[in-house]
């Protein structure tokens, strides 16, 4: 995920699907915020031809969303293993693990 955020030539968009309270407590700058609970209403904000890395708290919700998106024509989607917890452990230990 960090490489995708640092290298815009990769053409990857990272999407945080946690809920607003989780996002408010801790988030990665530069990441699109699209709460899973709003996905049905906002699916048109995502381009099926775009590459997306989806992250949540620990990887469970992002895996479900990746499956859903693939069933709906998205081919280049990936769940970020470990979610915000992995990001905090690897890149920002001061970040709350929410």
C-alpha positions as CSV (number, residue, x, y, z in Angstrom):
1,X,0.0,0.0,0.0
2,X,2.8,2.4,0.8
3,X,4.4,2.0,-2.5
4,X,1.1,2.6,-4.3
5,X,0.7,5.8,-2.4
6,X,4.2,7.0,-3.0
7,X,4.4,6.1,-6.7
8,X,1.6,7.7,-8.6
9,X,2.9,6.1,-11.8
10,X,1.5,2.8,-10.6
11,X,-2.0,4.1,-11.2
12,X,-3.4,2.5,-8.0
13,X,-6.0,4.1,-5.8
14,X,-6.2,3.1,-2.2
15,X,-9.7,3.0,-0.6
16,X,-10.4,2.9,3.1
17,X,-13.8,1.2,3.7
18,X,-13.9,1.6,7.5
19,X,-16.8,3.5,9.1
20,X,-16.6,7.3,9.8
21,X,-15.7,6.9,13.6
22,X,-12.8,4.6,12.7
23,X,-11.6,6.9,10.0
24,X,-11.8,9.9,12.3
25,X,-9.7,8.2,14.9
26,X,-6.9,7.1,12.5
27,X,-6.4,7.2,8.7
28,X,-3.7,7.2,6.1
29,X,-3.3,10.6,4.3
30,X,-4.1,10.5,0.6
31,X,-6.4,7.5,0.8
32,X,-9.9,7.7,-0.6
33,X,-12.6,7.2,2.1
34,X,-15.6,5.2,1.2
35,X,-17.4,3.5,4.1
36,X,-18.6,0.0,3.4
37,X,-22.0,1.0,4.7
38,X,-22.3,3.6,2.0
39,X,-21.0,1.4,-0.9
40,X,-24.4,0.6,-2.4
41,X,-25.2,4.3,-2.7
42,X,-21.7,5.4,-3.9
43,X,-20.6,2.5,-6.1
44,X,-20.7,4.8,-9.2
45,X,-17.8,6.7,-7.6
46,X,-15.5,3.7,-8.5
47,X,-14.3,3.0,-12.0
48,X,-14.3,-0.7,-12.9
49,X,-11.2,-0.1,-15.0
50,X,-9.2,1.4,-12.2
51,X,-6.8,-0.6,-10.0
52,X,-7.9,-0.4,-6.3
53,X,-6.2,-1.5,-3.1
54,X,-9.0,-1.8,-0.5
55,X,-8.2,-1.6,3.2
56,X,-10.2,-1.7,6.5
57,X,-9.2,-2.4,10.1
58,X,-7.6,-5.8,9.7
59,X,-8.5,-7.2,6.3
60,X,-11.9,-8.9,6.8
61,X,-14.2,-6.2,5.3
62,X,-11.8,-5.4,2.5
63,X,-11.8,-9.1,1.4
64,X,-15.6,-9.1,1.3
65,X,-15.6,-5.9,-0.7
66,X,-13.0,-7.3,-3.2
67,X,-15.3,-10.3,-3.8
68,X,-18.3,-8.0,-4.3
69,X,-16.5,-5.7,-6.7
70,X,-15.2,-8.7,-8.7
71,X,-18.7,-10.0,-9.0
72,X,-19.7,-6.6,-10.3
73,X,-17.1,-6.3,-13.1
74,X,-14.1,-4.9,-11.3
75,X,-11.0,-6.9,-12.3
76,X,-8.1,-5.0,-10.7
77,X,-9.0,-5.0,-7.0
78,X,-7.0,-6.3,-4.1
79,X,-7.4,-6.4,-0.3
80,X,-4.6,-4.9,1.8
81,X,-3.6,-7.7,4.2
82,X,-3.8,-6.5,7.8
83,X,-5.5,-3.2,7.0
84,X,-4.8,-0.2,9.2
85,X,-3.3,-2.4,11.9
86,X,-0.6,-3.5,9.5
87,X,0.0,0.0,8.4
88,X,0.4,1.2,12.0
89,X,2.7,-1.6,12.9
90,X,4.9,-1.2,9.8
91,X,4.9,2.5,9.0
92,X,3.3,4.6,11.8
93,X,3.6,3.0,15.3
94,X,2.0,6.1,16.9
95,X,-1.2,5.6,14.9
96,X,-4.1,4.2,16.9
97,X,-5.2,0.8,15.8
98,X,-8.9,1.5,15.3
